[in-house]
Amino acid sequence: MEPNYLTFTVKFVIIIVYHEVKIMQIKCTGGTKNQK
């Protein structure tokens, strides 16, 4: 188990989550602003 692998996995997950949140924000902003 190399620390680099763990760091890469964490970064990858963070990028995916951040991307998903951004998409959801765009959808909410485009549809309704009541979500926030």
mmCIF entry with sequence, helices, sheets and N, C-alpha, C, O atoms, coordinates in Angstrom:
data_MODEL
# 
_entry.id   MODEL 
# 
_entity.id                         1 
_entity.type                       polymer 
_entity.pdbx_number_of_molecules   1 
# 
_entity_poly.entity_id                      1 
_entity_poly.type                           'polypeptide(L)' 
_entity_poly.nstd_linkage                   no 
_entity_poly.nstd_monomer                   no 
_entity_poly.pdbx_seq_one_letter_code       MEPNYLTFTVKFVIIIVYHEVKIMQIKCTGGTKNQK 
_entity_poly.pdbx_seq_one_letter_code_can   MEPNYLTFTVKFVIIIVYHEVKIMQIKCTGGTKNQK 
_entity_poly.pdbx_strand_id                 A 
# 
loop_
_entity_poly_seq.entity_id 
_entity_poly_seq.num 
_entity_poly_seq.mon_id 
_entity_poly_seq.hetero 
1 1  MET n 
1 2  GLU n 
1 3  PRO n 
1 4  ASN n 
1 5  TYR n 
1 6  LEU n 
1 7  THR n 
1 8  PHE n 
1 9  THR n 
1 10 VAL n 
1 11 LYS n 
1 12 PHE n 
1 13 VAL n 
1 14 ILE n 
1 15 ILE n 
1 16 ILE n 
1 17 VAL n 
1 18 TYR n 
1 19 HIS n 
1 20 GLU n 
1 21 VAL n 
1 22 LYS n 
1 23 ILE n 
1 24 MET n 
1 25 GLN n 
1 26 ILE n 
1 27 LYS n 
1 28 CYS n 
1 29 THR n 
1 30 GLY n 
1 31 GLY n 
1 32 THR n 
1 33 LYS n 
1 34 ASN n 
1 35 GLN n 
1 36 LYS n 
# 
_struct_asym.id          A 
_struct_asym.entity_id   1 
# 
_struct_conf.conf_type_id            HELX_P 
_struct_conf.id                      HELX_P1 
_struct_conf.pdbx_PDB_helix_id       AA1 
_struct_conf.beg_label_comp_id       PRO 
_struct_conf.beg_label_asym_id       A 
_struct_conf.beg_label_seq_id        3 
_struct_conf.pdbx_beg_PDB_ins_code   ? 
_struct_conf.end_label_comp_id       GLY 
_struct_conf.end_label_asym_id       A 
_struct_conf.end_label_seq_id        31 
_struct_conf.pdbx_end_PDB_ins_code   ? 
_struct_conf.beg_auth_comp_id        PRO 
_struct_conf.beg_auth_asym_id        A 
_struct_conf.beg_auth_seq_id         3 
_struct_conf.end_auth_comp_id        GLY 
_struct_conf.end_auth_asym_id        A 
_struct_conf.end_auth_seq_id         31 
_struct_conf.pdbx_PDB_helix_class    1 
_struct_conf.details                 ? 
_struct_conf.pdbx_PDB_helix_length   29 
# 
_struct_conf_type.id          HELX_P 
_struct_conf_type.criteria    ? 
_struct_conf_type.reference   ? 
# 
loop_
_atom_site.group_PDB 
_atom_site.id 
_atom_site.type_symbol 
_atom_site.label_atom_id 
_atom_site.label_alt_id 
_atom_site.label_comp_id 
_atom_site.label_asym_id 
_atom_site.label_entity_id 
_atom_site.label_seq_id 
_atom_site.pdbx_PDB_ins_code 
_atom_site.Cartn_x 
_atom_site.Cartn_y 
_atom_site.Cartn_z 
_atom_site.occupancy 
_atom_site.B_iso_or_equiv 
_atom_site.pdbx_formal_charge 
_atom_site.auth_seq_id 
_atom_site.auth_comp_id 
_atom_site.auth_asym_id 
_atom_site.auth_atom_id 
_atom_site.pdbx_PDB_model_num 
ATOM 1   N N  . MET A 1 1  ? 0.852   -1.192 0.000   1.00 0.00 ? 1  MET A N  1 
ATOM 2   C CA . MET A 1 1  ? 0.000   0.000  0.000   1.00 0.00 ? 1  MET A CA 1 
ATOM 3   C C  . MET A 1 1  ? 0.890   1.246  0.000   1.00 0.00 ? 1  MET A C  1 
ATOM 4   O O  . MET A 1 1  ? 1.592   1.507  0.977   1.00 0.00 ? 1  MET A O  1 
ATOM 5   N N  . GLU A 1 2  ? 0.862   1.994  -1.065  1.00 0.00 ? 2  GLU A N  1 
ATOM 6   C CA . GLU A 1 2  ? 1.669   3.212  -1.140  1.00 0.00 ? 2  GLU A CA 1 
ATOM 7   C C  . GLU A 1 2  ? 0.812   4.429  -0.804  1.00 0.00 ? 2  GLU A C  1 
ATOM 8   O O  . GLU A 1 2  ? -0.347  4.512  -1.213  1.00 0.00 ? 2  GLU A O  1 
ATOM 9   N N  . PRO A 1 3  ? 1.382   5.363  -0.064  1.00 0.00 ? 3  PRO A N  1 
ATOM 10  C CA . PRO A 1 3  ? 0.650   6.591  0.290   1.00 0.00 ? 3  PRO A CA 1 
ATOM 11  C C  . PRO A 1 3  ? 0.197   7.364  -0.949  1.00 0.00 ? 3  PRO A C  1 
ATOM 12  O O  . PRO A 1 3  ? -0.840  8.028  -0.932  1.00 0.00 ? 3  PRO A O  1 
ATOM 13  N N  . ASN A 1 4  ? 0.980   7.271  -2.018  1.00 0.00 ? 4  ASN A N  1 
ATOM 14  C CA . ASN A 1 4  ? 0.629   7.998  -3.241  1.00 0.00 ? 4  ASN A CA 1 
ATOM 15  C C  . ASN A 1 4  ? -0.703  7.500  -3.790  1.00 0.00 ? 4  ASN A C  1 
ATOM 16  O O  . ASN A 1 4  ? -1.511  8.283  -4.290  1.00 0.00 ? 4  ASN A O  1 
ATOM 17  N N  . TYR A 1 5  ? -0.928  6.177  -3.692  1.00 0.00 ? 5  TYR A N  1 
ATOM 18  C CA . TYR A 1 5  ? -2.174  5.598  -4.200  1.00 0.00 ? 5  TYR A CA 1 
ATOM 19  C C  . TYR A 1 5  ? -3.363  6.156  -3.417  1.00 0.00 ? 5  TYR A C  1 
ATOM 20  O O  . TYR A 1 5  ? -4.395  6.495  -3.996  1.00 0.00 ? 5  TYR A O  1 
ATOM 21  N N  . LEU A 1 6  ? -3.206  6.246  -2.099  1.00 0.00 ? 6  LEU A N  1 
ATOM 22  C CA . LEU A 1 6  ? -4.286  6.770  -1.251  1.00 0.00 ? 6  LEU A CA 1 
ATOM 23  C C  . LEU A 1 6  ? -4.561  8.230  -1.593  1.00 0.00 ? 6  LEU A C  1 
ATOM 24  O O  . LEU A 1 6  ? -5.714  8.644  -1.715  1.00 0.00 ? 6  LEU A O  1 
ATOM 25  N N  . THR A 1 7  ? -3.498  9.000  -1.744  1.00 0.00 ? 7  THR A N  1 
ATOM 26  C CA . THR A 1 7  ? -3.659  10.418 -2.069  1.00 0.00 ? 7  THR A CA 1 
ATOM 27  C C  . THR A 1 7  ? -4.355  10.581 -3.411  1.00 0.00 ? 7  THR A C  1 
ATOM 28  O O  . THR A 1 7  ? -5.237  11.428 -3.557  1.00 0.00 ? 7  THR A O  1 
ATOM 29  N N  . PHE A 1 8  ? -3.965  9.778  -4.389  1.00 0.00 ? 8  PHE A N  1 
ATOM 30  C CA . PHE A 1 8  ? -4.579  9.859  -5.716  1.00 0.00 ? 8  PHE A CA 1 
ATOM 31  C C  . PHE A 1 8  ? -6.060  9.515  -5.636  1.00 0.00 ? 8  PHE A C  1 
ATOM 32  O O  . PHE A 1 8  ? -6.892  10.179 -6.254  1.00 0.00 ? 8  PHE A O  1 
ATOM 33  N N  . THR A 1 9  ? -6.392  8.467  -4.866  1.00 0.00 ? 9  THR A N  1 
ATOM 34  C CA . THR A 1 9  ? -7.791  8.055  -4.734  1.00 0.00 ? 9  THR A CA 1 
ATOM 35  C C  . THR A 1 9  ? -8.611  9.160  -4.087  1.00 0.00 ? 9  THR A C  1 
ATOM 36  O O  . THR A 1 9  ? -9.712  9.472  -4.541  1.00 0.00 ? 9  THR A O  1 
ATOM 37  N N  . VAL A 1 10 ? -8.072  9.753  -3.027  1.00 0.00 ? 10 VAL A N  1 
ATOM 38  C CA . VAL A 1 10 ? -8.794  10.829 -2.333  1.00 0.00 ? 10 VAL A CA 1 
ATOM 39  C C  . VAL A 1 10 ? -9.015  12.003 -3.280  1.00 0.00 ? 10 VAL A C  1 
ATOM 40  O O  . VAL A 1 10 ? -10.117 12.549 -3.342  1.00 0.00 ? 10 VAL A O  1 
ATOM 41  N N  . LYS A 1 11 ? -7.989  12.391 -4.008  1.00 0.00 ? 11 LYS A N  1 
ATOM 42  C CA . LYS A 1 11 ? -8.111  13.509 -4.953  1.00 0.00 ? 11 LYS A CA 1 
ATOM 43  C C  . LYS A 1 11 ? -9.158  13.180 -6.012  1.00 0.00 ? 11 LYS A C  1 
ATOM 44  O O  . LYS A 1 11 ? -9.973  14.033 -6.365  1.00 0.00 ? 11 LYS A O  1 
ATOM 45  N N  . PHE A 1 12 ? -9.142  11.950 -6.521  1.00 0.00 ? 12 PHE A N  1 
ATOM 46  C CA . PHE A 1 12 ? -10.081 11.536 -7.558  1.00 0.00 ? 12 PHE A CA 1 
ATOM 47  C C  . PHE A 1 12 ? -11.510 11.633 -7.044  1.00 0.00 ? 12 PHE A C  1 
ATOM 48  O O  . PHE A 1 12 ? -12.395 12.134 -7.738  1.00 0.00 ? 12 PHE A O  1 
ATOM 49  N N  . VAL A 1 13 ? -11.732 11.146 -5.818  1.00 0.00 ? 13 VAL A N  1 
ATOM 50  C CA . VAL A 1 13 ? -13.076 11.178 -5.229  1.00 0.00 ? 13 VAL A CA 1 
ATOM 51  C C  . VAL A 1 13 ? -13.525 12.626 -5.023  1.00 0.00 ? 13 VAL A C  1 
ATOM 52  O O  . VAL A 1 13 ? -14.672 12.973 -5.306  1.00 0.00 ? 13 VAL A O  1 
ATOM 53  N N  . ILE A 1 14 ? -12.621 13.458 -4.534  1.00 0.00 ? 14 ILE A N  1 
ATOM 54  C CA . ILE A 1 14 ? -12.962 14.874 -4.294  1.00 0.00 ? 14 ILE A CA 1 
ATOM 55  C C  . ILE A 1 14 ? -13.350 15.546 -5.607  1.00 0.00 ? 14 ILE A C  1 
ATOM 56  O O  . ILE A 1 14 ? -14.308 16.317 -5.656  1.00 0.00 ? 14 ILE A O  1 
ATOM 57  N N  . ILE A 1 15 ? -12.605 15.252 -6.669  1.00 0.00 ? 15 ILE A N  1 
ATOM 58  C CA . ILE A 1 15 ? -12.903 15.855 -7.973  1.00 0.00 ? 15 ILE A CA 1 
ATOM 59  C C  . ILE A 1 15 ? -14.295 15.428 -8.436  1.00 0.00 ? 15 ILE A C  1 
ATOM 60  O O  . ILE A 1 15 ? -15.072 16.254 -8.915  1.00 0.00 ? 15 ILE A O  1 
ATOM 61  N N  . ILE A 1 16 ? -14.610 14.134 -8.294  1.00 0.00 ? 16 ILE A N  1 
ATOM 62  C CA . ILE A 1 16 ? -15.915 13.625 -8.726  1.00 0.00 ? 16 ILE A CA 1 
ATOM 63  C C  . ILE A 1 16 ? -17.030 14.293 -7.923  1.00 0.00 ? 16 ILE A C  1 
ATOM 64  O O  . ILE A 1 16 ? -18.019 14.761 -8.487  1.00 0.00 ? 16 ILE A O  1 
ATOM 65  N N  . VAL A 1 17 ? -16.857 14.332 -6.601  1.00 0.00 ? 17 VAL A N  1 
ATOM 66  C CA . VAL A 1 17 ? -17.891 14.929 -5.740  1.00 0.00 ? 17 VAL A CA 1 
ATOM 67  C C  . VAL A 1 17 ? -18.068 16.404 -6.090  1.00 0.00 ? 17 VAL A C  1 
ATOM 68  O O  . VAL A 1 17 ? -19.195 16.885 -6.209  1.00 0.00 ? 17 VAL A O  1 
ATOM 69  N N  . TYR A 1 18 ? -16.963 17.118 -6.255  1.00 0.00 ? 18 TYR A N  1 
ATOM 70  C CA . TYR A 1 18 ? -17.024 18.543 -6.590  1.00 0.00 ? 18 TYR A CA 1 
ATOM 71  C C  . TYR A 1 18 ? -17.753 18.744 -7.921  1.00 0.00 ? 18 TYR A C  1 
ATOM 72  O O  . TYR A 1 18 ? -18.560 19.664 -8.061  1.00 0.00 ? 18 TYR A O  1 
ATOM 73  N N  . HIS A 1 19 ? -17.464 17.876 -8.897  1.00 0.00 ? 19 HIS A N  1 
ATOM 74  C CA . HIS A 1 19 ? -18.104 17.977 -10.203 1.00 0.00 ? 19 HIS A CA 1 
ATOM 75  C C  . HIS A 1 19 ? -19.603 17.733 -10.071 1.00 0.00 ? 19 HIS A C  1 
ATOM 76  O O  . HIS A 1 19 ? -20.403 18.459 -10.661 1.00 0.00 ? 19 HIS A O  1 
ATOM 77  N N  . GLU A 1 20 ? -19.993 16.710 -9.295  1.00 0.00 ? 20 GLU A N  1 
ATOM 78  C CA . GLU A 1 20 ? -21.411 16.395 -9.099  1.00 0.00 ? 20 GLU A CA 1 
ATOM 79  C C  . GLU A 1 20 ? -22.125 17.571 -8.447  1.00 0.00 ? 20 GLU A C  1 
ATOM 80  O O  . GLU A 1 20 ? -23.223 17.946 -8.860  1.00 0.00 ? 20 GLU A O  1 
ATOM 81  N N  . VAL A 1 21 ? -21.496 18.153 -7.425  1.00 0.00 ? 21 VAL A N  1 
ATOM 82  C CA . VAL A 1 21 ? -22.109 19.287 -6.719  1.00 0.00 ? 21 VAL A CA 1 
ATOM 83  C C  . VAL A 1 21 ? -22.291 20.459 -7.678  1.00 0.00 ? 21 VAL A C  1 
ATOM 84  O O  . VAL A 1 21 ? -23.320 21.134 -7.658  1.00 0.00 ? 21 VAL A O  1 
ATOM 85  N N  . LYS A 1 22 ? -21.298 20.692 -8.507  1.00 0.00 ? 22 LYS A N  1 
ATOM 86  C CA . LYS A 1 22 ? -21.377 21.796 -9.465  1.00 0.00 ? 22 LYS A CA 1 
ATOM 87  C C  . LYS A 1 22 ? -22.540 21.567 -10.427 1.00 0.00 ? 22 LYS A C  1 
ATOM 88  O O  . LYS A 1 22 ? -23.289 22.497 -10.726 1.00 0.00 ? 22 LYS A O  1 
ATOM 89  N N  . ILE A 1 23 ? -22.694 20.331 -10.915 1.00 0.00 ? 23 ILE A N  1 
ATOM 90  C CA . ILE A 1 23 ? -23.794 20.011 -11.831 1.00 0.00 ? 23 ILE A CA 1 
ATOM 91  C C  . ILE A 1 23 ? -25.133 20.246 -11.133 1.00 0.00 ? 23 ILE A C  1 
ATOM 92  O O  . ILE A 1 23 ? -26.047 20.831 -11.715 1.00 0.00 ? 23 ILE A O  1 
ATOM 93  N N  . MET A 1 24 ? -25.246 19.788 -9.882  1.00 0.00 ? 24 MET A N  1 
ATOM 94  C CA . MET A 1 24 ? -26.499 19.955 -9.142  1.00 0.00 ? 24 MET A CA 1 
ATOM 95  C C  . MET A 1 24 ? -26.794 21.435 -8.934  1.00 0.00 ? 24 MET A C  1 
ATOM 96  O O  . MET A 1 24 ? -27.945 21.859 -9.040  1.00 0.00 ? 24 MET A O  1 
ATOM 97  N N  . GLN A 1 25 ? -25.763 22.226 -8.638  1.00 0.00 ? 25 GLN A N  1 
ATOM 98  C CA . GLN A 1 25 ? -25.953 23.664 -8.437  1.00 0.00 ? 25 GLN A CA 1 
ATOM 99  C C  . GLN A 1 25 ? -26.452 24.313 -9.726  1.00 0.00 ? 25 GLN A C  1 
ATOM 100 O O  . GLN A 1 25 ? -27.336 25.169 -9.697  1.00 0.00 ? 25 GLN A O  1 
ATOM 101 N N  . ILE A 1 26 ? -25.880 23.899 -10.855 1.00 0.00 ? 26 ILE A N  1 
ATOM 102 C CA . ILE A 1 26 ? -26.292 24.462 -12.150 1.00 0.00 ? 26 ILE A CA 1 
ATOM 103 C C  . ILE A 1 26 ? -27.751 24.103 -12.415 1.00 0.00 ? 26 ILE A C  1 
ATOM 104 O O  . ILE A 1 26 ? -28.527 24.946 -12.866 1.00 0.00 ? 26 ILE A O  1 
ATOM 105 N N  . LYS A 1 27 ? -28.129 22.844 -12.134 1.00 0.00 ? 27 LYS A N  1 
ATOM 106 C CA . LYS A 1 27 ? -29.510 22.408 -12.361 1.00 0.00 ? 27 LYS A CA 1 
ATOM 107 C C  . LYS A 1 27 ? -30.457 23.188 -11.462 1.00 0.00 ? 27 LYS A C  1 
ATOM 108 O O  . LYS A 1 27 ? -31.509 23.642 -11.913 1.00 0.00 ? 27 LYS A O  1 
ATOM 109 N N  . CYS A 1 28 ? -30.092 23.349 -10.186 1.00 0.00 ? 28 CYS A N  1 
ATOM 110 C CA . CYS A 1 28 ? -30.955 24.063 -9.236  1.00 0.00 ? 28 CYS A CA 1 
ATOM 111 C C  . CYS A 1 28 ? -31.076 25.526 -9.643  1.00 0.00 ? 28 CYS A C  1 
ATOM 112 O O  . CYS A 1 28 ? -32.162 26.104 -9.589  1.00 0.00 ? 28 CYS A O  1 
ATOM 113 N N  . THR A 1 29 ? -29.961 26.121 -10.050 1.00 0.00 ? 29 THR A N  1 
ATOM 114 C CA . THR A 1 29 ? -29.982 27.533 -10.436 1.00 0.00 ? 29 THR A CA 1 
ATOM 115 C C  . THR A 1 29 ? -30.801 27.715 -11.712 1.00 0.00 ? 29 THR A C  1 
ATOM 116 O O  . THR A 1 29 ? -31.540 28.689 -11.852 1.00 0.00 ? 29 THR A O  1 
ATOM 117 N N  . GLY A 1 30 ? -30.661 26.768 -12.642 1.00 0.00 ? 30 GLY A N  1 
ATOM 118 C CA . GLY A 1 30 ? -31.386 26.870 -13.907 1.00 0.00 ? 30 GLY A CA 1 
ATOM 119 C C  . GLY A 1 30 ? -32.878 26.634 -13.712 1.00 0.00 ? 30 GLY A C  1 
ATOM 120 O O  . GLY A 1 30 ? -33.695 27.209 -14.432 1.00 0.00 ? 30 GLY A O  1 
ATOM 121 N N  . GLY A 1 31 ? -33.245 25.789 -12.739 1.00 0.00 ? 31 GLY A N  1 
ATOM 122 C CA . GLY A 1 31 ? -34.656 25.470 -12.513 1.00 0.00 ? 31 GLY A CA 1 
ATOM 123 C C  . GLY A 1 31 ? -35.259 26.362 -11.446 1.00 0.00 ? 31 GLY A C  1 
ATOM 124 O O  . GLY A 1 31 ? -36.054 27.255 -11.741 1.00 0.00 ? 31 GLY A O  1 
ATOM 125 N N  . THR A 1 32 ? -34.874 26.114 -10.199 1.00 0.00 ? 32 THR A N  1 
ATOM 126 C CA . THR A 1 32 ? -35.462 26.876 -9.087  1.00 0.00 ? 32 THR A CA 1 
ATOM 127 C C  . THR A 1 32 ? -34.362 27.386 -8.177  1.00 0.00 ? 32 THR A C  1 
ATOM 128 O O  . THR A 1 32 ? -33.346 26.722 -7.978  1.00 0.00 ? 32 THR A O  1 
ATOM 129 N N  . LYS A 1 33 ? -34.574 28.568 -7.628  1.00 0.00 ? 33 LYS A N  1 
ATOM 130 C CA . LYS A 1 33 ? -33.579 29.115 -6.703  1.00 0.00 ? 33 LYS A CA 1 
ATOM 131 C C  . LYS A 1 33 ? -34.020 28.883 -5.259  1.00 0.00 ? 33 LYS A C  1 
ATOM 132 O O  . LYS A 1 33 ? -33.394 29.391 -4.329  1.00 0.00 ? 33 LYS A O  1 
ATOM 133 N N  . ASN A 1 34 ? -35.099 28.113 -5.069  1.00 0.00 ? 34 ASN A N  1 
ATOM 134 C CA . ASN A 1 34 ? -35.612 27.844 -3.731  1.00 0.00 ? 34 ASN A CA 1 
ATOM 135 C C  . ASN A 1 34 ? -34.738 26.836 -3.006  1.00 0.00 ? 34 ASN A C  1 
ATOM 136 O O  . ASN A 1 34 ? -34.763 26.760 -1.778  1.00 0.00 ? 34 ASN A O  1 
ATOM 137 N N  . GLN A 1 35 ? -33.948 26.046 -3.771  1.00 0.00 ? 35 GLN A N  1 
ATOM 138 C CA . GLN A 1 35 ? -33.127 24.997 -3.164  1.00 0.00 ? 35 GLN A CA 1 
ATOM 139 C C  . GLN A 1 35 ? -32.165 25.585 -2.151  1.00 0.00 ? 35 GLN A C  1 
ATOM 140 O O  . GLN A 1 35 ? -31.933 24.997 -1.094  1.00 0.00 ? 35 GLN A O  1 
ATOM 141 N N  . LYS A 1 36 ? -31.597 26.755 -2.471  1.00 0.00 ? 36 LYS A N  1 
ATOM 142 C CA . LYS A 1 36 ? -30.649 27.375 -1.532  1.00 0.00 ? 36 LYS A CA 1 
ATOM 143 C C  . LYS A 1 36 ? -31.407 28.247 -0.547  1.00 0.00 ? 36 LYS A C  1 
ATOM 144 O O  . LYS A 1 36 ? -30.798 28.860 0.329   1.00 0.00 ? 36 LYS A O  1 
# 
